[in-house]
Amino acid sequence: MNLPVIGLDLAKSVFQLHIVDVESGEIQRRQIKRAKLTEFFAKCNRSLVAMEACGSSHYWARTIQALGHEVKLLPAQHVKAFLLRDKTDAMDAQAIWVAAQQPHILPVPVKSERQQACLALHGMRRQMMKMRIMQTNALRGILAEFGIAMPIGHNQLLKTIQTEIAEAQESGHLPADLVICIQEQLKRIDGLQDDIDQIGQRLGAMIREDRQMQAIQQIPGVGDLTASALVAAVGDFCTFKSARQFASWVGLVPRHVGTGGKTQQLGISKRGDTYLRTLLIAGARAVIARSGKSDWIERLLQRRHYNVVVVALANKMARTAWAVLARGMAFDRTRWNPLETVTA
């Protein structure tokens, strides 16, 4: 596309533009307030608008696309390499303009409102789970000060805490005021759990309306959370040329360090979305921990460390999800574990 490029640095109130005239080469740097940004692009000739993938970027990308422009969202860490001198809004917009014309930088797909809503539910659920863990850990620490050792784990603590409190109260180890506060804390934990369950139900309703999420749920280790988060975060899996490129985007492939013609493989890169990688690895651990593991996993466990096998299975899950959604093929359990049908 031979479209003029506009570098747009997003902000809360005042946006910075970097425009270079194609014929004269004149550089225009201008600031536009939030209320005037839509009007500017409505009057502007069709252009390629480049932005960093950051807060509100997907909203502005959809808005600018609706006005007839092309939009390119760039990973912020790749734009930083083109930032010259001091960091200012004008320099940021210039770096975005330069990075947008680099063919090796892959753009971030623009998310729909449905995708953003799904990811927002995941974010709220993670925050509530973090708060629940904080509160249960606080209870465990408070009771430890009075000589009461609670078991590790959220469910185990809730099963035994009432019995421990009753015994300690009878023996006079816990003051009555503290017991009242602990009971109030437990009510708050129960309320958080109810909110977490409600968000899980809303995610389940989204899955029932989305065929892509249902398709990758057939993969072992991919549950409701992983399926909904993968589809919402990626959107169009065809943007990745291969399964390995998708696994690399998630950060489940080894890092390469090479010089002088020698290349060394290290641990996984851990690039990309940390939450997606966490879900895939958690699903892989669940598959390995349960009985009836596949022959491929059993053979791998005999010659590799447990954590290496977990990451290898998570990599395989990511590649399989790409194959199912990018190629439009149903999950084939025979190809997932070829020897399973032979030995059965």
Secondary structure by P-SEA (a helix, b strand, c coil): cccbbbbbbbcccbbbbbbbcccccbbbbbcccccaaaaaaaaccccbbbbccccaaaaaaaaaaaabbbbbbbcaaaaaaaccccccaaaaaaaaaaaaacccccccccccaaaaaaaaaaaaaaaaaaaaaaaaaaaaaaaaaacccccccaaaaaacaaaaaaaaaaaccccaaaaaaaaaaaaaaaaaaaaaaaaaaaaaaaaaacaaaaaacccccccaaaaaaaaaacccccccccaaaaaaaaccbbbbbbcccbbbbccccccccaaaaaaaaaaaaaaaacccccaaaaaaaacccaaaaaaaaaaaaaaaaaaaaccccccccccccccccccc
